[in-house]
């Protein structure tokens, strides 16, 4: 009985982490800012860092940091932004089921469509040390093609495992709502977005519910846009989960995300936001002004220019 209970707790925590990862991508947190006069054909994002606490009915279970790079103009192809997510479960949770690592999304600065998604994560029972995985998607938005890479052997690195056709303007769940920066988002609006993953395409419906007051991490009063999203992202464990997101009304950064599951609500709550104004002056990814530790596989990128 005790072993069964521990297994149930571990399963719930694991689900919570999975839901958190998905939930964090259900918001557009990027605001229009800076010198747009000579780059009017690009969307302008602030170079910012945001930290969230993840809490559930068992208390704090982990943290997530999101950092947006300066505009990257030295990459192959058009200018882009890199958004890096750093995830870490608390020591108590990690002893049962650990989640640690980074996810990186390269977003085209003109279209706000994904060009690359890469993850280096360690997940699994902490007592066993977890399981390391390194995957990558490359989106060819011209040919409507997705290339999936996976590392099974560290000596060989990332290898192409699958190529498939995807719909036009396909998003990854790590970039699907960036375009909301430029959407009216009036209460009552409904938006459908196609999210393309390794093996399937999912339609995510986002409903704009209302405007609400909220208190910022530094104690000021703000106004947020409340959204509801319905999608399981192609994962059976997310069926029946409802996602709620609150975005700052004026700057569109994420304030809070809730995943309402049959076990209870799991929340990601903003605790600190910093706009890195000095870093925003640099457009070279090698500047080190963002937290991304992921070394991008250039061969994989060139496979789908």
C-alpha positions as CSV (number, residue, x, y, z in Angstrom):
1,X,0.0,0.0,0.0
2,X,2.8,2.4,0.9
3,X,4.7,1.6,-2.3
4,X,1.5,2.2,-4.3
5,X,0.9,5.5,-2.6
6,X,4.5,6.6,-3.3
7,X,4.1,5.6,-6.9
8,X,0.9,7.7,-7.1
9,X,2.6,10.7,-5.6
10,X,5.5,10.3,-8.0
11,X,3.1,10.0,-10.9
12,X,1.2,13.2,-9.9
13,X,4.5,15.1,-9.5
14,X,5.7,13.9,-12.9
15,X,2.4,15.0,-14.4
16,X,2.7,18.3,-12.7
17,X,6.1,18.9,-14.2
18,X,4.9,17.9,-17.7
19,X,1.8,20.1,-17.4
20,X,4.1,23.0,-16.2
21,X,6.3,22.7,-19.3
22,X,3.2,22.8,-21.6
23,X,1.5,25.5,-19.5
24,X,4.5,27.9,-19.6
25,X,4.2,28.0,-23.4
26,X,0.6,29.0,-23.4
27,X,1.2,32.8,-23.2
28,X,2.8,35.6,-25.2
29,X,5.0,37.4,-22.7
30,X,6.9,39.6,-25.2
31,X,6.2,43.2,-25.6
32,X,6.9,45.7,-28.4
33,X,9.9,47.8,-27.3
34,X,13.0,49.7,-28.4
35,X,14.3,51.1,-31.6
36,X,11.9,50.0,-34.4
37,X,12.5,52.9,-36.8
38,X,15.2,51.1,-38.8
39,X,13.8,47.6,-38.3
40,X,10.1,48.1,-38.9
41,X,9.8,44.8,-40.7
42,X,10.9,42.9,-37.6
43,X,8.9,42.3,-34.4
44,X,10.7,44.0,-31.5
45,X,11.0,42.0,-28.3
46,X,12.7,43.2,-25.0
47,X,15.7,41.3,-23.9
48,X,14.2,40.1,-20.6
49,X,14.5,37.5,-17.9
50,X,11.5,36.2,-15.9
51,X,11.5,33.7,-13.0
52,X,8.4,31.7,-11.9
53,X,7.7,29.5,-8.9
54,X,5.8,26.3,-9.6
55,X,3.3,25.4,-6.9
56,X,0.7,22.8,-6.3
57,X,-1.4,21.3,-3.5
58,X,1.9,19.9,-2.1
59,X,3.6,23.3,-2.0
60,X,6.5,24.6,-4.2
61,X,7.6,21.9,-6.6
62,X,10.1,23.8,-8.8
63,X,11.1,26.9,-10.7
64,X,11.3,28.0,-14.3
65,X,13.4,30.9,-15.7
66,X,12.7,32.3,-19.2
67,X,15.1,34.5,-21.0
68,X,14.8,36.3,-24.3
69,X,18.0,37.0,-26.3
70,X,18.8,40.2,-28.1
71,X,17.9,40.3,-31.8
72,X,20.3,37.7,-33.5
73,X,21.5,38.9,-36.8
74,X,24.6,36.7,-37.2
75,X,22.8,33.5,-37.7
76,X,22.2,31.8,-41.1
77,X,18.9,33.0,-42.4
78,X,16.8,36.1,-41.3
79,X,17.2,37.7,-37.9
80,X,15.6,35.8,-35.0
81,X,15.2,35.7,-31.2
82,X,16.2,32.8,-29.0
83,X,13.9,32.1,-26.0
84,X,15.5,29.8,-23.4
85,X,13.6,28.0,-20.6
86,X,15.6,26.7,-17.7
87,X,13.7,24.2,-15.5
88,X,14.5,22.8,-12.1
89,X,12.5,20.8,-9.6
90,X,13.1,21.4,-5.9
91,X,15.4,19.0,-4.0
92,X,12.5,17.3,-2.2
93,X,10.6,16.7,-5.5
94,X,13.8,15.7,-7.3
95,X,14.4,12.9,-4.9
96,X,11.1,11.3,-6.2
97,X,11.1,12.6,-9.8
98,X,13.6,15.1,-11.1
99,X,13.3,17.5,-14.0
100,X,16.3,19.6,-14.9
101,X,17.6,21.2,-18.1
102,X,17.0,23.7,-20.8
103,X,14.7,24.1,-23.8
104,X,15.5,26.6,-26.6
105,X,13.2,28.0,-29.3
106,X,14.6,30.0,-32.2
107,X,11.8,32.3,-33.4
108,X,11.9,34.2,-36.7
109,X,11.8,37.9,-35.9
110,X,9.6,38.8,-38.9
111,X,7.0,36.0,-39.0
112,X,7.1,34.9,-35.3
113,X,7.2,31.3,-36.6
114,X,9.5,28.7,-35.0
115,X,12.7,27.8,-36.9
116,X,14.2,25.5,-34.3
117,X,13.4,23.9,-31.0
118,X,16.0,22.0,-29.0
119,X,16.0,20.4,-25.6
120,X,18.6,19.0,-23.3
121,X,16.7,17.5,-20.3
122,X,17.3,15.1,-17.5
123,X,14.1,13.5,-16.2
124,X,13.1,10.5,-14.1
125,X,13.4,9.1,-10.6
126,X,16.0,11.1,-8.8
127,X,17.4,8.0,-7.0
128,X,18.2,6.5,-10.4
129,X,19.9,9.7,-11.6
130,X,17.2,10.4,-14.3
131,X,17.3,9.9,-18.0
132,X,19.2,12.3,-20.3
133,X,17.6,13.3,-23.6
134,X,18.7,15.6,-26.4
135,X,16.2,16.3,-29.2
136,X,15.7,18.9,-31.9
137,X,13.1,20.0,-34.4
138,X,13.9,22.1,-37.5
139,X,11.0,23.8,-39.2
140,X,11.2,24.6,-42.9
141,X,8.3,27.1,-43.2
142,X,8.9,27.4,-47.0
143,X,8.6,23.7,-47.8
144,X,6.2,23.1,-44.9
145,X,8.5,20.4,-43.6
146,X,9.6,19.4,-40.1
147,X,12.9,17.6,-39.5
148,X,13.2,15.7,-36.2
149,X,16.7,15.0,-34.7
150,X,17.5,12.7,-31.8
151,X,20.7,11.9,-30.0
152,X,21.0,8.2,-29.1
153,X,24.8,8.1,-29.1
154,X,26.9,10.9,-27.7
155,X,29.7,10.0,-30.1
156,X,27.4,10.6,-33.1
157,X,25.4,13.5,-31.7
158,X,22.1,14.5,-33.2
159,X,20.9,12.3,-36.1
160,X,18.0,12.9,-38.4
161,X,15.2,10.4,-37.4
162,X,12.1,11.7,-39.2
163,X,10.9,14.1,-41.8
164,X,7.3,14.9,-42.3
165,X,5.0,17.5,-43.9
166,X,3.3,20.1,-41.7
167,X,0.6,22.8,-42.3
168,X,1.5,26.3,-43.3
169,X,2.4,28.7,-40.4
170,X,2.9,25.7,-38.0
171,X,3.9,26.6,-34.5
172,X,5.8,24.7,-31.8
173,X,4.3,24.7,-28.4
174,X,7.2,26.8,-27.3
175,X,6.3,29.6,-29.6
176,X,2.6,29.3,-30.4
177,X,1.3,32.5,-28.8
178,X,4.0,35.0,-29.6
179,X,1.9,36.6,-32.2
180,X,-0.6,37.6,-29.5
181,X,1.6,40.6,-28.9
182,X,0.0,42.1,-32.0
183,X,-3.5,40.7,-31.6
184,X,-6.4,42.8,-30.2
185,X,-7.3,40.1,-27.6
186,X,-10.7,41.5,-26.9
187,X,-12.9,39.6,-24.4
188,X,-15.0,37.1,-26.4
189,X,-12.4,36.5,-29.1
190,X,-11.4,32.9,-30.0
191,X,-8.2,32.0,-31.8
192,X,-7.2,28.6,-33.3
193,X,-3.5,27.7,-33.6
194,X,-1.9,24.7,-35.3
195,X,0.9,23.2,-33.2
196,X,3.2,20.7,-35.0
197,X,5.3,18.2,-33.1
198,X,7.3,15.1,-33.9
199,X,4.5,13.0,-35.2
200,X,1.2,15.0,-35.3
201,X,-0.5,18.3,-35.7
202,X,-2.8,19.6,-32.9
203,X,-5.2,22.5,-33.0
204,X,-5.2,24.7,-29.9
205,X,-8.1,26.9,-29.2
206,X,-7.5,30.1,-27.2
207,X,-10.4,32.0,-25.8
208,X,-10.0,35.6,-24.4
209,X,-12.1,35.6,-21.2
210,X,-11.9,39.1,-19.6
211,X,-9.6,41.7,-18.0
212,X,-8.6,41.4,-14.4
213,X,-6.7,43.3,-11.8
214,X,-3.5,41.8,-10.4
215,X,-0.6,42.7,-8.1
216,X,2.9,42.7,-9.6
217,X,5.8,41.1,-7.8
218,X,7.0,44.5,-6.6
219,X,3.5,45.3,-5.1
220,X,2.1,47.6,-7.8
221,X,-1.4,47.2,-9.3
222,X,-1.6,46.0,-12.8
223,X,-4.3,44.8,-15.3
224,X,-4.1,41.4,-17.0
225,X,-5.8,39.6,-19.9
226,X,-7.3,36.3,-18.8
227,X,-7.1,33.5,-21.4
228,X,-8.3,29.9,-21.6
229,X,-6.7,27.3,-23.8
230,X,-7.9,23.8,-24.7
231,X,-5.3,21.3,-26.1
232,X,-3.6,18.1,-25.0
233,X,-0.6,18.7,-27.3
234,X,-1.0,15.2,-28.5
235,X,-0.2,13.7,-25.0
236,X,-2.7,11.3,-23.4
237,X,-1.7,12.4,-19.9
238,X,-3.0,15.9,-20.7
239,X,-6.5,14.9,-21.7
240,X,-9.1,16.7,-19.5
241,X,-6.6,19.4,-18.4
242,X,-7.7,23.0,-18.7
243,X,-5.1,25.8,-19.1
244,X,-5.7,29.3,-17.8
245,X,-3.2,32.1,-18.5
246,X,-3.0,35.7,-17.3
247,X,-0.9,38.2,-19.4
248,X,0.0,41.8,-18.5
249,X,-2.4,43.9,-20.5
250,X,0.0,46.6,-21.6
251,X,3.3,44.5,-22.1
252,X,1.9,41.0,-22.6
253,X,4.4,39.2,-20.4
254,X,3.1,36.1,-18.5
255,X,1.8,36.8,-15.0
256,X,0.4,33.4,-14.1
257,X,-0.4,30.0,-15.6
258,X,-2.7,27.4,-14.1
259,X,-3.3,23.8,-15.2
260,X,-6.5,22.5,-13.7
261,X,-6.2,18.7,-13.5
262,X,-8.3,16.0,-11.9
263,X,-5.8,16.0,-9.0
264,X,-5.9,19.7,-8.4
265,X,-4.4,23.0,-9.8
266,X,-0.7,23.4,-10.7
267,X,0.4,27.0,-11.1
268,X,3.4,28.9,-12.4
269,X,3.5,32.3,-10.8
270,X,5.8,35.2,-11.7
271,X,8.1,36.2,-8.9
272,X,10.6,38.4,-10.7
273,X,11.0,40.1,-14.1
274,X,14.1,42.0,-15.3
275,X,14.5,43.8,-18.6
276,X,18.1,43.5,-19.6
277,X,18.4,46.9,-21.4
278,X,22.2,46.7,-21.7
279,X,22.1,43.2,-23.2
280,X,19.5,44.4,-25.7
281,X,22.1,46.5,-27.4
282,X,24.0,43.4,-28.5
283,X,22.9,41.4,-31.4
284,X,25.6,38.7,-31.3
285,X,24.5,35.4,-29.8
286,X,28.1,34.8,-28.6
287,X,27.9,37.8,-26.3
288,X,26.7,35.4,-23.5
289,X,24.0,37.9,-22.4
290,X,21.4,35.2,-22.2
291,X,21.2,32.0,-20.2
292,X,21.2,29.6,-23.1
293,X,23.8,26.9,-22.6
294,X,22.6,24.8,-25.5
295,X,25.1,24.5,-28.3
296,X,23.1,24.6,-31.5
297,X,23.8,21.8,-34.1
298,X,24.7,23.8,-37.2
299,X,24.4,20.8,-39.5
300,X,20.8,20.3,-38.5
301,X,20.0,24.0,-39.1
302,X,21.5,23.9,-42.6
303,X,19.3,20.9,-43.5
304,X,16.3,23.2,-43.6
305,X,17.3,26.8,-44.4
